[in-house]
Amino acid sequence: MLIITRTAGESIIIGENLRITLLKIQDKTIELGLEDLVNMNKFNNLSAVENQKVQIGKGVSILVVKVRGKQVRLGIDFPPDIEVLRGELHEKGKPRR
């Protein structure tokens, strides 16, 4: 499991086409926006609370590990053949796992 900390507006890129953006934090509840980068489709937003696991796709899930103030710690489970990047690294073209 990859653990990553995000604040509102920051994203994670999973594979070649899925962007997950932390849209909002309210108390212990977060809202995530999902977007298909290849087809430029936006999906329904997802809400989750601390300690809740959300299945995103085949073999990919996100666990809300901790919500603290303006930061959220997310745990991401994914198959080893899928790359996961912080959004800011993807934007700069500096792939890093």
Phi, psi and omega per residue, in radians:
M1 nan 2.273 3.062
L2 -1.595 2.247 3.097
I3 -1.840 2.253 -3.122
I4 -2.437 2.476 3.117
T5 -1.777 2.333 -3.140
R6 -2.314 2.672 3.000
T7 -2.052 2.931 -3.109
A8 -0.966 2.324 -3.131
G9 1.669 -0.292 3.135
E10 -1.541 2.665 -3.046
S11 -2.269 3.006 3.074
I12 -2.304 2.414 3.081
I13 -1.876 2.184 3.139
I14 -2.017 2.116 -3.082
G15 1.193 -2.648 -3.100
E16 -1.654 -0.175 -2.974
N17 -2.377 -0.025 -3.054
L18 -1.980 2.129 3.047
R19 -1.919 2.257 3.065
I20 -2.027 2.107 -3.088
T21 -2.000 2.315 3.040
L22 -1.337 1.920 -3.055
L23 -1.533 -0.724 -3.001
K24 -2.697 2.553 3.031
I25 -2.187 2.186 3.090
Q26 -2.458 1.999 -3.045
D27 0.992 -2.078 3.138
K28 -1.848 0.248 -3.128
T29 -1.913 2.418 3.081
I30 -2.117 2.771 3.046
E31 -2.162 2.248 -3.132
L32 -1.972 2.408 3.044
G33 -1.858 2.330 3.136
L34 -1.947 2.395 -3.092
E35 -2.466 2.333 3.051
D36 -1.500 1.960 -3.072
L37 -1.286 -0.440 -3.120
V38 -1.347 -0.865 -3.088
N39 -1.677 -0.003 3.135
M40 0.984 0.636 3.084
N41 -1.693 2.441 3.018
K42 -1.836 2.432 -3.135
F43 -1.801 2.988 3.070
N44 -1.020 2.516 3.087
N45 -1.256 2.644 3.112
L46 -1.984 2.462 3.015
S47 -1.936 2.525 3.110
A48 -2.615 2.716 3.128
V49 -2.023 2.905 3.128
E50 -0.908 2.384 -3.125
N51 1.276 0.158 3.097
Q52 -1.668 2.432 3.107
K53 -1.887 2.331 -3.124
V54 -2.084 2.207 3.080
Q55 -1.417 2.141 -3.081
I56 -1.707 -0.716 -3.110
G57 -2.804 -2.963 -3.128
K58 -1.124 1.911 3.114
G59 1.386 0.074 -3.125
V60 -2.067 2.199 3.083
S61 -2.472 2.727 3.138
I62 -2.176 2.263 3.096
L63 -1.915 2.248 3.046
V64 -1.432 1.726 -3.048
V65 -1.296 -0.853 -3.057
K66 -2.698 2.380 3.009
V67 -2.009 2.095 -3.119
R68 -2.410 1.860 3.125
G69 1.065 -2.076 -3.104
K70 -1.685 0.133 -3.119
Q71 -2.097 2.582 3.086
V72 -2.234 2.314 3.050
R73 -1.753 2.105 -3.106
L74 -1.963 2.447 3.021
G75 -1.864 2.231 -3.076
I76 -2.063 2.127 3.018
D77 -1.758 2.326 -3.116
F78 -2.734 2.682 3.083
P79 -1.098 2.650 -3.082
P80 -1.134 -0.328 -3.125
D81 -1.541 0.036 3.113
I82 -1.856 2.335 3.119
E83 -1.586 2.423 3.086
V84 -2.151 2.207 -3.097
L85 -2.227 2.614 2.919
R86 -1.200 2.514 -3.086
G87 -0.976 -0.697 -3.103
E88 -1.166 -0.500 3.085
L89 -1.307 -0.649 3.094
H90 -1.111 -0.746 -3.140
E91 -1.094 -0.628 -3.107
K92 -1.475 -0.123 -3.137
G93 1.305 0.470 3.127
K94 -1.996 1.395 -3.105
P95 -1.060 2.346 3.089
R96 -2.641 2.402 -3.126
R97 -1.586 nan nan
